[in-house]
């Protein structure tokens, strides 16, 4: 089973319906020069040049850079001076982007501070598309965001709390590295909700992530001050090691612990069964898709209808035999950047030129609907630096032949590592899709929205997403307007 192409496949289908950049030409459409399109990304995390390496934000920025390079845009990555949550500096960065009349802005939402949200709204008020990413999904509407990419942190914390409750936890400690970030508060709130459902309770402890000894001491003091604490949530990876040391020091290493996000230490503790699970929001995917979406939104008006694109949580568990490989894929290292020999955190990259993704549709010649789809496949391949191939029907629809092509996609071409499929006929296409998904990840597009949950279940998650619209709901909207 080959799983490393999931990011390429999702990104390919996200880009699928874009009109042409100046890499692709058609008789009907004038191409768009993206090289003069400036997109600003403003975050509260440290930059690549920060003195202390932060793997979360490293992966995030790497994704933004790779997406911008592939899309041929002018991307400016901005952070606060300290690479931490600094509201006045974030507001200044936002206002500078507005003053410089950038084409689009991608912004993290770590705070519910009124002045910060007001600054975010000024982006949209200036006529500049704003997408938000990472923390603060519940604040996106207040910020004037067209779309948020990330996870619902309260729901993620609730899921983690359910897991800890199932392990017998009733009195929980939520350890956070910052008292001001909304994502940490949301995770702890979800944790509290889950334990509350089993007559349990939680408390929150803020520790100094920059001083490991002080953090360890604070957690040990909390353990000794409240011996009834029996389950633990580390709201971010910088506090995981301190929590583990504190539990070890008081002889309680067997207590259930769940962590959010990961570095090499967190993965080691997970592999050694010191942690039940690690939850990740997939920051690489967030940044890559955010840059792609805002670029398409500003240059082609192709912005998805979803107000929320969920990138997590994804759960890494102790029994995973390919834990390191999974972590590498989630961290965004499957696709090489400028250095084909790149190795980061033990993760070797995959050469893009070795990736082929085929998109199978029920296209027929002469139907103008499919022109942008075919052009989009070609353009997405160029943008991502991969071999993207469209397979249609030609002069007439032949569902049986289409199903056969899908089922044999990998047999016919061993370089195929992912497929996109339209589903015009469930009886023939669905079995073929299930068959090919046993070998490579797949997405559905255009038709087949109602089948996505069923397909995910029967393929053990190998059918990743549907890109398109729910046709029944679309018909309802059209009918209501006509009425």
C-alpha positions as CSV (number, residue, x, y, z in Angstrom):
1,X,0.0,0.0,0.0
2,X,1.5,3.3,-1.1
3,X,0.3,6.3,1.1
4,X,3.0,9.0,0.6
5,X,1.1,10.8,-2.2
6,X,-1.9,12.0,-0.2
7,X,-0.7,15.6,-0.2
8,X,-0.1,15.7,-3.9
9,X,-3.5,14.1,-4.7
10,X,-5.4,16.5,-2.5
11,X,-3.5,19.5,-3.8
12,X,-4.0,18.4,-7.4
13,X,-7.7,18.2,-7.0
14,X,-7.8,21.5,-5.1
15,X,-6.1,23.2,-8.0
16,X,-8.2,21.2,-10.6
17,X,-10.7,23.9,-11.6
18,X,-8.3,26.8,-11.8
19,X,-8.2,28.8,-15.0
20,X,-4.8,29.0,-16.7
21,X,-1.7,30.6,-15.4
22,X,0.8,31.6,-18.0
23,X,2.2,28.1,-18.1
24,X,-1.0,26.8,-19.9
25,X,-2.7,28.4,-22.8
26,X,-6.1,27.8,-24.5
27,X,-7.9,29.3,-27.4
28,X,-10.7,30.7,-25.2
29,X,-8.9,32.1,-22.2
30,X,-6.0,34.6,-21.8
31,X,-3.5,33.3,-19.3
32,X,-2.8,35.1,-16.0
33,X,0.6,36.1,-14.9
34,X,1.0,35.0,-11.3
35,X,4.6,36.3,-10.9
36,X,3.2,39.7,-9.9
37,X,0.7,38.3,-7.5
38,X,1.9,39.0,-3.9
39,X,0.5,36.9,-1.1
40,X,1.5,37.7,2.5
41,X,1.5,35.0,5.2
42,X,1.4,36.4,8.7
43,X,1.9,34.1,11.7
44,X,2.6,34.2,15.4
45,X,5.2,31.4,15.1
46,X,9.0,31.6,14.5
47,X,10.6,31.8,11.1
48,X,13.0,29.4,9.6
49,X,15.9,31.7,10.7
50,X,14.8,31.6,14.4
51,X,17.7,30.7,16.8
52,X,15.6,27.9,18.3
53,X,14.3,25.3,15.8
54,X,10.6,24.7,16.0
55,X,9.5,21.7,13.8
56,X,5.9,22.7,13.7
57,X,6.5,26.1,12.2
58,X,9.4,24.9,10.1
59,X,7.0,22.5,8.3
60,X,4.4,25.2,8.0
61,X,6.8,27.7,6.4
62,X,8.4,25.0,4.2
63,X,4.9,24.2,2.8
64,X,4.2,27.8,2.1
65,X,7.5,28.3,0.3
66,X,7.0,25.1,-1.8
67,X,3.4,26.1,-2.7
68,X,4.5,29.6,-3.6
69,X,7.4,28.3,-5.8
70,X,5.1,25.9,-7.6
71,X,2.4,28.5,-8.2
72,X,5.0,31.1,-9.4
73,X,3.7,33.8,-6.9
74,X,5.5,36.4,-4.8
75,X,5.0,35.2,-1.3
76,X,6.1,37.2,1.7
77,X,6.3,35.3,5.0
78,X,6.0,37.5,8.1
79,X,6.4,36.8,11.8
80,X,6.7,38.7,15.0
81,X,10.2,39.7,16.0
82,X,10.3,37.0,18.8
83,X,8.3,34.5,16.8
84,X,5.7,34.4,19.6
85,X,2.2,35.8,20.2
86,X,2.7,39.6,20.2
87,X,-0.6,41.4,19.4
88,X,0.8,44.9,18.6
89,X,3.3,43.4,16.2
90,X,0.8,41.2,14.5
91,X,-1.5,44.2,14.1
92,X,1.4,46.2,12.6
93,X,2.2,43.4,10.1
94,X,-1.5,43.2,9.1
95,X,-1.7,47.0,8.6
96,X,1.5,47.0,6.6
97,X,0.1,44.4,4.2
98,X,-3.0,46.4,3.7
99,X,-1.0,49.6,3.1
100,X,1.1,47.8,0.5
101,X,-2.1,46.6,-1.3
102,X,-1.1,42.9,-1.5
103,X,-3.3,40.5,-3.5
104,X,-4.2,38.3,-0.6
105,X,-3.4,37.5,3.1
106,X,-3.1,34.2,5.0
107,X,-3.3,34.8,8.8
108,X,-3.1,32.7,11.9
109,X,-5.7,33.4,14.6
110,X,-4.1,32.6,17.9
111,X,-5.9,35.3,19.9
112,X,-9.5,36.6,20.5
113,X,-8.1,40.1,21.3
114,X,-10.6,42.7,20.0
115,X,-7.9,44.9,18.4
116,X,-6.4,41.9,16.7
117,X,-9.7,40.8,15.2
118,X,-10.5,44.3,14.1
119,X,-7.2,44.5,12.3
120,X,-8.0,41.2,10.6
121,X,-11.4,42.6,9.5
122,X,-9.6,45.6,7.9
123,X,-8.0,43.2,5.4
124,X,-11.4,42.3,3.9
125,X,-12.7,45.8,4.2
126,X,-9.7,46.9,2.0
127,X,-10.9,44.5,-0.7
128,X,-8.1,42.0,0.0
129,X,-9.1,38.3,0.3
130,X,-8.3,36.9,3.8
131,X,-7.9,33.3,4.6
132,X,-7.1,32.1,8.2
133,X,-5.2,29.1,9.2
134,X,-4.2,27.0,12.2
135,X,-5.7,28.1,15.6
136,X,-8.9,30.0,16.0
137,X,-11.4,28.2,13.8
138,X,-14.2,29.6,16.0
139,X,-12.9,33.2,15.4
140,X,-12.7,33.0,11.6
141,X,-16.1,34.6,11.0
142,X,-15.3,37.5,13.5
143,X,-12.0,38.0,11.6
144,X,-13.8,38.4,8.3
145,X,-12.1,35.3,6.9
146,X,-13.4,33.8,3.6
147,X,-12.2,30.4,4.7
148,X,-10.4,28.7,7.6
149,X,-8.0,25.8,7.2
150,X,-7.3,23.8,10.4
151,X,-9.1,21.9,13.1
152,X,-11.7,22.6,15.6
153,X,-9.5,22.5,18.7
154,X,-12.3,22.1,21.2
155,X,-13.5,19.0,19.3
156,X,-9.9,17.7,19.0
157,X,-9.5,18.2,22.8
158,X,-12.8,16.4,23.3
159,X,-11.7,13.4,21.3
160,X,-8.4,13.3,23.2
161,X,-10.4,13.5,26.5
162,X,-12.7,10.6,25.4
163,X,-9.6,8.5,24.8
164,X,-8.2,9.4,28.2
165,X,-11.6,8.7,29.8
166,X,-11.7,5.3,28.1
167,X,-8.3,4.6,29.7
168,X,-9.8,5.2,33.1
169,X,-9.0,8.8,33.6
170,X,-11.3,10.9,35.7
171,X,-9.2,13.7,37.2
172,X,-7.3,15.4,34.4
173,X,-4.4,17.9,34.1
174,X,-4.1,19.9,30.9
175,X,-0.6,21.3,30.6
176,X,-0.2,24.3,28.3
177,X,2.9,26.4,27.3
178,X,1.0,29.7,27.0
179,X,-2.1,31.1,28.8
180,X,-3.0,33.5,25.9
181,X,-3.4,31.2,22.9
182,X,-6.9,30.3,22.0
183,X,-6.1,26.8,20.6
184,X,-4.6,25.7,23.9
185,X,-7.7,26.9,25.8
186,X,-10.0,25.2,23.3
187,X,-8.1,21.9,23.7
188,X,-8.3,22.0,27.4
189,X,-12.1,22.9,27.2
190,X,-12.7,19.9,25.0
191,X,-10.8,17.7,27.5
192,X,-12.9,19.1,30.3
193,X,-16.1,18.4,28.4
194,X,-15.1,14.8,27.8
195,X,-14.2,14.1,31.4
196,X,-17.3,15.9,32.6
197,X,-19.4,13.3,30.8
198,X,-18.0,10.6,33.0
199,X,-18.3,12.6,36.2
200,X,-14.7,13.7,36.1
201,X,-13.0,17.1,36.1
202,X,-9.9,18.9,34.9
203,X,-7.5,21.6,35.8
204,X,-5.1,23.6,33.6
205,X,-1.5,24.3,34.4
206,X,0.6,26.8,32.5
207,X,4.3,26.1,32.3
208,X,7.4,27.8,30.9
209,X,8.2,26.1,27.6
210,X,11.5,27.9,27.4
211,X,12.8,26.5,30.7
212,X,12.6,22.7,30.9
213,X,13.7,22.5,34.5
214,X,11.1,25.0,35.7
215,X,8.4,23.4,33.7
216,X,9.2,19.9,35.1
217,X,9.2,21.3,38.7
218,X,5.8,23.0,38.1
219,X,4.2,19.8,36.9
220,X,5.8,17.7,39.7
221,X,4.5,20.2,42.3
222,X,1.0,19.9,40.7
223,X,1.2,16.1,40.9
224,X,2.3,16.1,44.5
225,X,-0.3,18.7,45.4
226,X,-3.2,16.7,43.9
227,X,-2.5,13.0,44.1
228,X,-5.9,12.3,42.5
229,X,-4.7,13.4,39.1
230,X,-4.9,10.3,36.9
231,X,-4.8,11.5,33.2
232,X,-2.9,14.1,31.3
233,X,-3.2,16.2,28.1
234,X,-0.1,18.0,26.8
235,X,-1.6,20.8,24.7
236,X,1.5,21.2,22.6
237,X,4.7,19.3,22.1
238,X,7.1,21.7,23.9
239,X,5.6,20.6,27.3
240,X,5.6,16.8,26.6
241,X,9.2,16.1,27.7
242,X,8.7,18.0,31.0
243,X,5.4,16.2,31.7
244,X,7.1,12.8,31.1
245,X,10.0,13.8,33.4
246,X,7.7,14.9,36.1
247,X,5.6,11.7,36.0
248,X,8.8,9.6,36.1
249,X,10.1,11.5,39.1
250,X,7.0,10.7,41.2
251,X,6.8,7.1,40.0
252,X,3.6,7.5,37.9
253,X,4.9,6.8,34.4
254,X,2.0,4.4,33.7
255,X,-0.6,7.2,33.8
256,X,-2.4,7.8,30.5
257,X,-1.1,10.8,28.5
258,X,-2.2,12.2,25.2
259,X,-0.2,15.0,23.4
260,X,-0.8,17.5,20.6
261,X,1.6,18.0,17.8
262,X,5.0,16.3,17.7
263,X,8.8,16.7,17.6
264,X,11.4,13.9,17.7
265,X,11.1,13.6,21.5
266,X,7.3,13.2,21.3
267,X,7.6,10.5,18.7
268,X,10.2,8.6,20.8
269,X,7.9,8.8,23.8
270,X,5.0,7.5,21.7
271,X,7.0,4.6,20.4
272,X,8.1,3.7,23.9
273,X,4.4,3.7,25.1
274,X,4.8,6.7,27.3
275,X,2.0,8.3,25.4
276,X,-1.4,6.8,24.3
277,X,-1.5,9.0,21.1
278,X,-0.4,12.1,19.4
279,X,-2.9,14.4,17.7
280,X,-1.8,16.6,14.8
281,X,-3.6,19.2,12.8
282,X,-1.2,18.7,9.8
283,X,0.3,22.1,9.5
284,X,2.1,21.3,6.2
285,X,-1.2,20.6,4.6
286,X,-2.7,23.8,6.1
287,X,-0.1,26.1,4.7
288,X,0.2,24.4,1.3
289,X,-3.6,24.5,0.8
290,X,-3.9,28.1,2.2
291,X,-1.4,29.4,-0.3
292,X,-3.1,27.5,-3.1
293,X,-6.6,28.6,-2.2
294,X,-5.7,32.3,-1.7
295,X,-3.8,32.3,-5.0
296,X,-6.7,30.8,-6.9
297,X,-9.1,33.1,-5.1
298,X,-7.2,36.2,-6.1
299,X,-6.3,35.3,-9.6
300,X,-9.2,33.2,-10.9
301,X,-12.1,33.7,-8.4
302,X,-11.9,29.9,-7.8
303,X,-12.4,29.8,-4.0
304,X,-14.0,26.8,-2.5
305,X,-17.5,27.2,-1.0
306,X,-16.5,25.7,2.3
307,X,-16.0,28.1,5.2
308,X,-13.9,25.5,7.0
309,X,-11.5,23.0,5.5
310,X,-10.6,20.5,8.2
311,X,-7.0,19.3,8.1
312,X,-7.2,17.5,11.5
313,X,-7.1,16.1,13.9
314,X,-5.1,13.1,12.7
315,X,-4.1,10.6,15.4
316,X,-0.8,8.7,15.6
317,X,-1.1,5.7,17.9
318,X,1.5,3.4,19.6
319,X,0.9,0.3,17.5
320,X,1.6,2.1,14.2
321,X,4.4,0.1,12.7
322,X,5.4,2.9,10.3
323,X,5.3,5.7,12.9
324,X,8.3,7.5,11.6
325,X,7.1,7.3,8.0
326,X,3.7,8.5,9.0
327,X,5.2,11.4,10.9
328,X,7.4,12.3,7.9
329,X,4.4,12.3,5.6
330,X,2.3,14.4,7.9
331,X,5.2,16.8,8.4
332,X,5.3,17.4,4.7
333,X,8.6,15.9,3.7
334,X,7.3,13.4,1.1
335,X,7.9,16.0,-1.7
336,X,11.4,17.4,-2.3
337,X,12.0,21.1,-2.3
338,X,15.1,22.5,-4.0
339,X,17.4,19.9,-2.7
340,X,16.5,16.4,-3.9
341,X,18.7,14.9,-1.1
342,X,16.9,16.8,1.6
343,X,16.7,15.0,5.0
344,X,14.9,16.9,7.8
345,X,14.3,15.3,11.2
346,X,15.1,11.9,9.7
347,X,12.7,12.2,6.9
348,X,13.9,11.8,3.3
349,X,11.9,13.6,0.6
350,X,10.3,12.0,-2.5
351,X,11.3,13.3,-5.9
352,X,8.4,15.0,-7.5
353,X,9.2,13.8,-11.0
354,X,8.6,10.2,-9.8
355,X,5.0,11.0,-8.9
356,X,2.2,10.3,-11.4
357,X,-1.4,11.0,-10.5
358,X,-4.2,10.1,-12.9
359,X,-7.6,11.7,-13.0
360,X,-10.4,9.6,-14.5
361,X,-13.5,11.4,-15.6
362,X,-16.6,10.7,-17.7
363,X,-15.6,13.5,-20.1
364,X,-16.6,13.4,-23.7
365,X,-15.3,15.4,-26.6
366,X,-17.2,18.6,-27.4
367,X,-18.6,19.2,-23.9
368,X,-17.3,22.6,-22.8
369,X,-17.7,21.8,-19.1
370,X,-14.6,19.5,-19.2
371,X,-12.3,22.0,-20.9
372,X,-11.3,23.7,-17.6
373,X,-11.1,20.3,-15.8
374,X,-8.6,19.0,-18.4
375,X,-6.6,22.3,-18.3
376,X,-6.8,22.3,-14.5
377,X,-5.2,18.8,-14.3
378,X,-2.4,19.9,-16.6
379,X,-1.8,23.2,-14.7
380,X,-1.9,21.4,-11.3
381,X,0.8,19.0,-12.5
382,X,3.0,22.0,-13.5
383,X,2.3,23.8,-10.2
384,X,3.2,20.8,-8.1
385,X,6.0,19.6,-10.3
386,X,4.5,16.1,-10.8
387,X,3.2,14.1,-13.7
388,X,-0.6,14.7,-13.8
389,X,-2.6,12.8,-16.4
390,X,-6.3,13.2,-17.4
391,X,-8.1,10.1,-18.8
392,X,-11.5,10.8,-20.3
393,X,-14.0,9.0,-22.5
394,X,-13.4,10.5,-25.9
395,X,-16.3,10.6,-28.4
396,X,-18.8,8.9,-26.1
397,X,-19.3,7.8,-22.5
398,X,-18.2,4.2,-21.9
399,X,-18.6,3.5,-18.2
400,X,-17.4,-0.1,-18.4
401,X,-14.2,0.9,-20.1
402,X,-13.8,3.8,-17.6
403,X,-14.2,1.3,-14.7
404,X,-11.7,-1.0,-16.2
405,X,-9.2,1.8,-16.6
406,X,-9.6,2.8,-12.9
407,X,-9.3,-0.7,-11.6
408,X,-6.1,-1.3,-13.6
409,X,-4.5,2.2,-13.1
410,X,-1.6,0.9,-11.1
411,X,-1.2,-2.3,-13.1
412,X,-1.1,-0.4,-16.4
413,X,1.3,2.3,-15.0
414,X,3.3,1.4,-11.9
415,X,4.4,5.0,-11.5
416,X,0.8,6.0,-10.5
417,X,0.7,6.8,-6.8
418,X,-2.8,8.3,-6.6
419,X,-6.0,8.7,-8.5
420,X,-8.9,11.1,-8.8
421,X,-12.2,9.7,-10.0
422,X,-15.7,11.0,-11.0
423,X,-18.5,8.6,-10.1
424,X,-21.2,8.8,-12.8
425,X,-22.4,5.2,-12.2
426,X,-22.1,3.7,-8.7
427,X,-22.6,0.1,-9.8
428,X,-19.5,0.0,-12.0
429,X,-17.3,2.8,-10.8
430,X,-17.4,2.2,-7.0
431,X,-16.1,-1.4,-7.2
432,X,-13.3,-0.2,-9.5
433,X,-12.5,2.7,-7.1
434,X,-12.4,0.3,-4.1
435,X,-10.1,-2.0,-6.0
436,X,-7.5,0.7,-6.9
437,X,-7.7,2.2,-3.4
438,X,-6.2,-1.0,-2.1
439,X,-3.0,0.1,-3.7
440,X,-2.9,3.9,-3.8
441,X,-4.8,6.9,-2.2
442,X,-7.8,8.2,-4.1
443,X,-10.1,11.2,-4.2
444,X,-13.5,11.6,-5.8
445,X,-14.5,14.8,-7.7
446,X,-17.4,16.3,-9.5
447,X,-19.9,13.5,-8.9
448,X,-20.1,11.1,-6.0
449,X,-20.2,13.5,-3.0
450,X,-22.9,11.4,-1.2
451,X,-20.7,8.4,-1.3
452,X,-17.5,9.8,0.4
453,X,-18.2,8.5,4.0
454,X,-19.1,5.0,2.7
455,X,-16.0,4.9,0.5
456,X,-13.8,6.0,3.4
457,X,-15.1,3.2,5.6
458,X,-14.8,0.4,3.1
459,X,-11.3,1.5,2.0
460,X,-10.0,2.1,5.5
461,X,-9.5,5.8,4.7
462,X,-7.7,5.3,1.4
463,X,-10.4,7.3,-0.3
464,X,-9.4,10.6,1.2
465,X,-11.8,13.4,0.2
466,X,-14.5,14.5,-2.2
467,X,-13.8,17.7,-4.2
468,X,-17.1,19.1,-5.5
469,X,-20.6,19.9,-4.3
470,X,-23.4,17.9,-2.9
471,X,-25.7,17.8,-5.9
472,X,-29.0,17.3,-4.0
473,X,-28.3,20.3,-1.8
474,X,-27.3,22.4,-4.8
475,X,-30.6,21.4,-6.4
476,X,-32.5,22.5,-3.3
477,X,-30.8,25.9,-3.4
478,X,-31.6,26.3,-7.1
479,X,-35.2,25.2,-6.5
480,X,-35.7,27.6,-3.6
481,X,-34.4,30.5,-5.7
482,X,-36.7,29.6,-8.6
483,X,-39.7,29.3,-6.2
